[in-house]
Amino acid sequence: MTPARGRKRQGQPKVLGTVVGQVLDELGLDVAAAAWKIGEHWESAVGPEVARHSRPLGLRGKVLEVAVETSVWSHHLQLQRHQILEALRDRLGEEAPRDLRFRVGYTPES
């Protein structure tokens, strides 16, 4: 298949998640871009089981707010706080949050 007449091919296709983060950065929405990146790495950082019962909501400074399904999950993740932060640091470097805050109220998608 050839490119449309008058249009030059722009190289390889990009992953949408990568493009969204770049656009947010370019618009000066650093906090939104950082939160997006954390969301992109959440499951790989915490594992599929934890990811099914929680999701990152956003950042307040360098504190990541995380919605969890129940108070039991909140307590469980509170005990894993240091491991989660370390896993996020491994993936995000300096963009990783410095602390976590858990809120009960997440309803997983069915």
N, C-alpha and C positions, 0 to 999 in steps of 0.2 A: 504494500500500500504506500503510495507517495503522499507527501505533505500537500495540503491545499495550495493552490497557485498563489504566489506572492507571500506565503507564510514560510518562515524558516523553522526548522525543527529546533527545539530548545534543549536537546539532550535527553537524558534518561528521565523517566517518570519518577516523581518523588513520593514518598510515603506521606499521606495526608497529615498524620500526627506531627511530622517534622515541619511541614509547611506551616501549620497552625501556630506552633511555637515560635517560628521565625517571624511570622506576621505580627504576633502579639509583641514580640521584642521590638520590632521595627516601629510599631505604633506607640512605643513608650509604655506599654502595659506590662512592666517587668513582673509585678506580683502575679498577674493573670498568667503570664508565660511560665513562671516558676511553678504555679499550681498545676498548670496543664502538664508540665514535664513530670511532676510527682505522680499525677494520675496515670500517665503513660507507663510508669515504672512500678506502680503500686502492687499489682499482682506478683510480679517477679521478685519484689522485695519481701513481701509478707507470705507468699504462697497462696495457692488457689483456695484453700479452705478458709483462711482468714479473709481473703478478698471477697468471698461469697457473703460474709457477714459484716463487712465494713466498706467504707469508701472515704477517700479524702474529700473534704468540703472546700477548704481554702486555707490561705495563710493569713495570719495576723503577725506582722513582723516576720520573725523566723520560727513561729510556732504553727505547726500544722494542726488544723482542727479536723478530726476524723469522726464521722458518724458511724455508730455501731448499732447492731440489731438489738442487743439486750444489755442489762447491767452486768450479766455474767461475761459477755464478750468484752465489755469495757474493762472489767477487772483482769481478765485474761491478757488483754493487750497491754494493760498497765504494767503487768509483770514482764512482758516482752519488750517494753519500751526501748531499752538500750540496744537490743538486737535489731529492732525495726529501724531505729535511727542509724545504726551502723550499716545496715543493708542499703538504706537510702543514700548514705554518704558514699558507699562504694559505687553506686550507680550515677549519682548526681554531683559528686564532689562538693565544691563550695556552695552550690545552689540548694543543697539538702537542708531541710529544716533542722533547727537546733533542739527542738522539743516537740512533744505531741500533747494534744488535749483531746479527750474522747467525750463524745456526746451520744447519749442513747436516743434513738429515733430513726435509724436507717431501716428501710423496708426493702429487702432484696427483690429484684425483678423475678417474676415466676417463669 
